[in-house]
Amino acid sequence: MQTNANPKTSVLATGGGARLLDPADTLVLLLDHQSGLFQTVKDIAVADLRRNVAMIARLCSLLKIPVITTASEPAGSNGPLMPEIHELAPHAVYVPRKGEVNAWDNPDFVEQVRASGRKTLVMAGVWTSVCVMFPALDAVAAGYDVYAVIDASGDPSEMASRVSLARFVQGGVKPTSTNALLSELHRTWARPEAADLAQLYALAAPNYAAVMESYARAQQAARDAAATR
């Protein structure tokens, strides 16, 4: 497989980041997150799936990571794309397909990917076993470093999801999760987007919202106590 010859801009002097995603080389592909297909998803709660996809879209906006969306046949029974993606990532580029099941079969889609100049592709979609699997394997064959965000994707059964995960690993596609993607691209709290990124953790891990609320309340109580002394 062809590897990315460009040095990673996120590698630190300690070597930290050498095996992690480089935000400057990452392109996010959100594939076929359509309302009709959501009704077939059984391996993850649809509310969780949509929340994770929305979180990725917002993350890409905050970190200025390019996004490409696509749908095979949005006028058909698969339905339109979930609107949150383009609302939260207005810079996302939509590439309509002409019925191709595999996005990599569509020359406009592949050209848009190539035009980005980025060699690290992060994919999510519905169905994992088809809409993500097919272009992910083809992208690996084309020399890209490919990640599949499993919990921002969905399948008709847990069996289909488990089989997809095995085939990803066998085919050189790296599975990841929404929370891992957020943390891997975030890297440090010493950045101007820190407060906004913290809100995303509350979406990726809802219980973390309770941690943030408890901390904020404790801080306020300490300030109130100090003010009354």
Phi, psi and omega per residue, in radians:
M1 nan 2.388 3.075
Q2 -1.167 2.400 3.119
T3 -1.916 2.798 3.138
N4 -1.263 2.074 -3.098
A5 -1.432 -0.249 -3.110
N6 -1.325 2.333 3.105
P7 -1.148 2.504 -3.130
K8 -1.268 2.268 -3.110
T9 -1.353 -0.247 -3.072
S10 -1.702 0.076 3.136
V11 -1.351 2.266 -3.118
L12 -1.614 2.959 3.134
A13 -1.064 -0.480 3.122
T14 -1.299 -0.209 -3.018
G15 1.669 -0.091 3.109
G16 -1.061 2.298 3.135
G17 1.687 -0.068 -3.078
A18 -1.088 -0.562 -3.128
R19 -1.935 0.241 -3.125
L20 -1.826 2.917 3.070
L21 -1.041 2.414 3.046
D22 -1.759 1.956 -3.114
P23 -0.942 -0.561 -3.106
A24 -1.283 -0.213 -3.131
D25 -2.048 0.135 -3.022
T26 -1.706 2.373 3.028
L27 -2.187 2.264 -3.127
V28 -1.752 2.267 3.130
L29 -2.035 2.023 3.128
L30 -1.890 1.969 -2.872
L31 -1.960 2.015 2.928
D32 1.059 0.650 3.030
H33 -1.372 1.327 -2.979
Q34 -1.918 2.589 -3.013
S35 -1.051 -0.668 3.127
G36 -1.183 -0.723 3.138
L37 -1.180 -0.550 3.115
F38 -0.991 -0.565 -3.084
Q39 -1.225 -0.218 3.130
T40 -1.716 -0.115 -3.037
V41 -1.334 2.217 -3.107
K42 -2.213 -0.164 -3.063
D43 -1.610 -0.125 3.094
I44 -2.643 2.537 3.083
A45 -1.077 2.306 -3.073
V46 -1.051 -0.623 3.108
A47 -1.078 -0.700 3.111
D48 -1.183 -0.733 3.128
L49 -1.046 -0.857 -3.122
R50 -1.126 -0.685 3.116
R51 -1.074 -0.738 -3.120
N52 -1.182 -0.696 3.106
V53 -1.136 -0.752 3.115
A54 -1.081 -0.674 3.116
M55 -1.098 -0.721 3.118
I56 -1.110 -0.736 3.127
A57 -1.057 -0.781 3.131
R58 -1.151 -0.710 3.112
L59 -1.024 -0.763 -3.137
C60 -1.124 -0.613 3.080
S61 -1.155 -0.783 -3.106
L62 -1.118 -0.697 -3.059
L63 -1.725 0.095 3.094
K64 1.002 0.792 3.085
I65 -1.708 2.233 -3.100
P66 -1.151 2.595 -3.109
V67 -2.295 2.406 2.986
I68 -2.104 2.293 3.036
T69 -2.012 2.792 3.132
T70 -2.803 2.759 3.051
A71 -2.541 2.475 -3.058
S72 -1.283 -0.780 -3.082
E73 -2.639 1.298 -3.034
P74 -1.146 -0.327 3.123
A75 -1.476 -0.108 -3.108
G76 -1.668 -2.805 -3.047
S77 -1.221 -0.327 3.106
N78 -1.170 -0.384 3.029
G79 1.452 3.074 -3.111
P80 -1.359 2.849 3.041
L81 -1.158 2.592 3.052
M82 -1.050 2.255 -3.014
P83 -1.190 -0.377 -3.073
E84 -1.027 -0.539 -3.068
I85 -1.056 -0.946 -3.077
H86 -1.352 -0.362 3.039
E87 -1.222 -0.723 -3.086
L88 -1.545 -0.368 3.090
A89 -2.251 1.260 -3.073
P90 -1.095 -0.285 3.113
H91 -1.430 -0.122 -3.105
A92 -1.078 2.466 3.130
V93 -1.779 2.174 3.125
Y94 -1.664 2.246 3.103
V95 -2.038 1.877 3.094
P96 -1.271 2.519 3.075
R97 -1.871 2.933 -3.081
K98 -1.873 0.667 3.110
G99 1.768 -0.129 -3.134
E100 -1.104 2.275 3.076
V101 -1.212 -0.742 3.139
N102 -1.598 2.037 -3.117
A103 -1.022 -0.514 -3.120
W104 -1.265 -0.169 3.041
D105 -1.424 -0.192 -3.103
N106 -1.670 2.034 -3.068
P107 -1.108 -0.559 3.121
D108 -1.139 -0.697 3.126
F109 -1.132 -0.860 -3.122
V110 -1.092 -0.668 3.134
E111 -1.150 -0.664 3.107
Q112 -1.123 -0.690 3.084
V113 -1.107 -0.834 -3.119
R114 -1.098 -0.667 -3.100
A115 -1.130 -0.381 3.127
S116 -1.183 -0.438 -3.100
G117 1.315 0.083 -3.093
R118 -1.742 2.535 -3.045
K119 -1.964 -0.018 3.099
T120 -1.911 2.019 -3.079
L121 -1.924 2.232 3.051
V122 -1.912 2.077 -3.046
M123 -2.037 2.548 2.962
A124 -2.611 2.671 -3.131
G125 3.109 3.131 3.087
V126 -2.255 2.117 0.015
W127 -1.522 2.567 3.096
T128 -1.019 -0.744 -3.034
S129 -1.282 -0.165 -3.106
V130 -2.280 -1.167 -3.018
C131 -1.113 -0.531 3.068
V132 -1.644 -0.804 -3.046
M133 -0.966 -0.901 -3.011
F134 -1.099 -0.937 3.122
P135 -1.186 -0.505 3.128
A136 -1.121 -0.804 3.139
L137 -1.158 -0.706 3.113
D138 -1.155 -0.633 3.129
A139 -1.183 -0.670 3.061
V140 -1.058 -0.773 3.134
A141 -1.100 -0.485 3.140
A142 -1.491 0.031 3.052
G143 1.744 0.170 -3.140
Y144 -1.575 2.680 2.997
D145 -1.600 2.027 -2.925
V146 -2.086 2.319 3.055
Y147 -2.067 2.504 3.068
A148 -2.056 2.144 -3.137
V149 -1.526 1.776 -2.957
I150 -1.159 -0.710 -3.097
D151 -1.550 0.157 2.922
A152 -1.936 0.309 3.115
S153 -2.303 2.876 -3.115
G154 -2.605 2.733 -3.098
D155 -2.426 2.853 -3.131
P156 -1.203 -0.257 -3.139
S157 -2.734 2.796 3.058
E158 -1.154 -0.573 3.089
M159 -1.057 -0.796 3.121
A160 -1.065 -0.673 3.135
S161 -1.167 -0.745 -3.138
R162 -1.150 -0.732 3.120
V163 -1.124 -0.699 3.125
S164 -1.076 -0.763 -3.136
L165 -1.043 -0.759 3.122
A166 -1.115 -0.735 -3.120
R167 -1.219 -0.613 3.039
F168 -0.960 -0.906 -3.079
V169 -1.103 -0.744 3.127
Q170 -1.122 -0.554 -3.068
G171 -1.632 0.048 3.085
G172 1.565 0.194 3.062
V173 -1.603 2.341 -3.055
K174 -1.652 2.025 3.099
P175 -1.311 2.535 3.078
T176 -2.601 3.125 3.133
S177 -2.149 2.899 3.129
T178 -1.063 -0.776 -3.123
N179 -1.114 -0.734 3.125
A180 -1.136 -0.706 3.119
L181 -1.066 -0.796 3.110
L182 -1.020 -0.862 -3.085
S183 -1.170 -0.672 -3.079
E184 -1.190 -0.651 3.118
L185 -1.447 -0.479 -3.133
H186 -1.168 -1.021 3.031
R187 1.245 -0.742 -3.076
T188 -2.634 2.527 3.052
W189 -1.387 -0.194 -3.127
A190 -1.472 1.145 3.134
R191 -2.621 2.705 -3.027
P192 -1.159 -0.364 -3.118
E193 -1.559 0.157 -2.985
A194 -0.946 -0.804 -3.093
A195 -1.113 -0.704 3.122
D196 -1.200 -0.656 3.117
L197 -1.148 -0.619 3.108
A198 -1.048 -0.660 3.103
Q199 -1.119 -0.551 3.129
L200 -1.227 -0.598 3.083
Y201 -1.073 -0.583 3.108
A202 -1.172 -0.434 3.069
L203 -1.430 -0.771 -3.121
A204 -1.180 -0.609 3.137
A205 -2.336 1.539 -3.027
P206 -0.912 -0.576 3.124
N207 -1.143 -0.382 3.108
Y208 -1.164 -0.454 3.076
A209 -1.062 -0.661 3.112
A210 -1.153 -0.645 3.088
V211 -1.073 -0.816 -3.135
M212 -1.101 -0.721 -3.137
E213 -1.147 -0.730 3.131
S214 -1.121 -0.733 3.137
Y215 -1.120 -0.791 -3.125
A216 -1.089 -0.687 3.141
R217 -1.190 -0.688 3.121
A218 -1.127 -0.701 3.115
Q219 -1.119 -0.722 3.125
Q220 -1.148 -0.684 3.114
A221 -1.108 -0.684 3.118
A222 -1.137 -0.713 3.105
R223 -1.140 -0.719 3.136
D224 -1.106 -0.718 -3.126
A225 -1.151 -0.692 -3.136
A226 -1.164 -0.604 -3.096
A227 -1.236 -0.399 -3.093
T228 -1.627 -0.045 -3.135
R229 -1.310 nan nan
